[in-house]
Every structure is written in C-alpha cells, then in structure tokens.
Amino acid sequence: IPTAGRAGLPDSPSNHRLQFERDVLAGLAAPQKTLPCKYFYDEIGSKLFESICELEDYYLTRVEADIFSCALDEMTMVLGQGVALVEPGAGNCEKAEPLLVAMNDPVAYYPLDISPEILLAAQQRIQRRLPTLDVVPVIGDFTSTTVWQQLPKSHQRKVLFFPGSTIGNFTPEQARELLQRFAEQLRPGEGILLGADLVKDSVVLERAYHDSAHVTEAFNKNLLTRINNELNGNFNIDDFAHRAFYHRVRQRVEMHLVSLTDQKVEVSGQQFEFAEGETIHTENSHKYTLSGLRTLLHETGFTTQKFWTDNKQHYAIYYAEV
Ligand code: AVJ
C-alpha cells in the first residue's frame, strides 16, 4: 500500500479508501475476524440505517426523540444562550435540527461527518430553516485527531452534541479515551449532551438488532457488498448469516456475520479462509446503567449537571460540563 501523501491529506477520499482497505485486510487476517462498524455508513448503509431508525423494534431513536421533545425546555435552559453546537458523526443532522430550533439564539452549528453528500444536504435544509445560524459542515472522521483542527477557532461557547448512542460503538476503554479527547476540545463551562442506550431486558435488546423486517440483516450484510464493490472482493453474501446477541457480562449487543460453509474469499488480491460457523465481528453496541454513564463522564473530566430518561428507563441523555 503506497503511503506517500497520506500525512499531507489526512481526510481526502483517496486516503479514506486506503484506510478502509488497510482496516479490512487487517480485520479479516485477525484470529477473530472483525470489521470496524464505522464502515457501515456508505450511501446505501446510511439509508438502511435511516430505515432501522423507523422500525418499531429499534426503540432507541424513538425513545431518544421522545425524551428530547419532553425535555426540550429544560435542555435549552441548561445549554444557555449563544451556543455553538458541535456534532461529531452528525449524519443527516435530524436530531440536532429540532434542538437548534428550540435553543436560545444558537450562534453556530458544526456538523462533523465522513459523508459529505449527506452533510451538505443537511446544511442546506437547516440553513433554510434557520437563516441567521452559521452552519459549517466539517468533513472528517471524528475519531481522528486532525478533524478537530478544522473547527474554526472562536470564542463562542461550545456544546458537543453526541446523541444516538454512538458512544455504544466504543468499548468502555475506547469510550473513556474518546470522551477525554472531547473534553480536551472544551474550555471550563463548555459541555456535552450525550445520549446512550441503557441496560435492559435482553429480549428487547436482541429484537432491536434482529428486527422482524430484516433491515438490520441487510445493514450488516451491506458491509460485505461494500467490500465487494470498493475493494474488489468476492464475498457471496448468501453464504453468510446475520447474528446479533446480548452479552450480559460485556454489557453489549454484538453483531456478527456467520459463515455458513467452509469457504475462501478474496479481497484486494488477498485470500481469507472461513470455517463453517466462523464469524466476522462487525459491531459492538454497549449498554450503560445510569451510574455507569455518570462514572464514565466523571472519569473523563466532566461534571454531570442533569440527565433525562424515559419512564421505562430504556435510554438516557446526560448534560455535563468540563
Ligand atoms: C448508531 C451505533 C447507535 O449501535 O444501535 C443499529 C447502529 N447497528 N442497528 C446502534 C446500529 C445495528 C447503532 N448506533
């Protein structure tokens, strides 16, 4: 793999492809085959994810939206006036929009995402609705350090917006590292609005990731289609099955793709062997308790100010400041 130029162009499309190739080849060569879940979100994957969010079985989006609409007045009060909202992994920005509309004179919105098409469409939509708001999309991977340098230096009071239980995709150690990195971007008095899915009955959890309409299955398998298309792979999609289960000890839903036969697959000219029943681990979705979330925030330099939850305590949103 040629590496020249990568340092100078950390977020260019060709570097994204190189990074994708490196991650896939390394992941498939590991003893437990694994693929990073951030690669789910190509154009088709992003659409499939939007369909997942509309499923009855996938309660997360609905419950979070309900908490937001019930708590909107309280939230805008604790956020305060003249805030610049920064959203890592903003996607279609549909969660920020109602919040921005309700907020007290927000000055700017910085949605940060790897997908420019979706961001630019969202920018136009939000800009039309809030003409005086400064909407500035930032293209990049929020887990990289370089993307934060693209944020304009300003004296605006920042609040990070990290809803959707995206934090769940990180192991507890990775989550601590990420929140520490977030905290480093903030000055005293600046904050984070963090949404996370809570530990609950495993039947409810497993239904959310193994929905009856099989959209999550399509979402999971689309990763193989993407590898076929972009990295010259020859996965036979029908030779893999979708699996999702809740692991009580690890406190997470794991998604896997299970090989249904002994088979060989080629990606970018490299061959990988699968035994029947062997899996590719494609996603972790960690679930938190309220006290676990509070501890995570405290350990990473935040002081929790307030939290909101639904009456079943399926989901929680925390506001915390550094
Ligand atoms: C967007 C990471 C919160 O883990 O619930 C949905 C992604 N994966 N269905 C989640 C997802 C399978 C989702 N997050």
Boltz pocket constraint, residues with backbone or C-beta under 6 A from the ligand:
constraints:
  - pocket:
      binder: B
      contacts: [[A, 52], [A, 60], [A, 164], [A, 165], [A, 166], [A, 168], [A, 169], [A, 208], [A, 209], [A, 216], [A, 283], [A, 284], [A, 285]]
      max_distance: 6.0
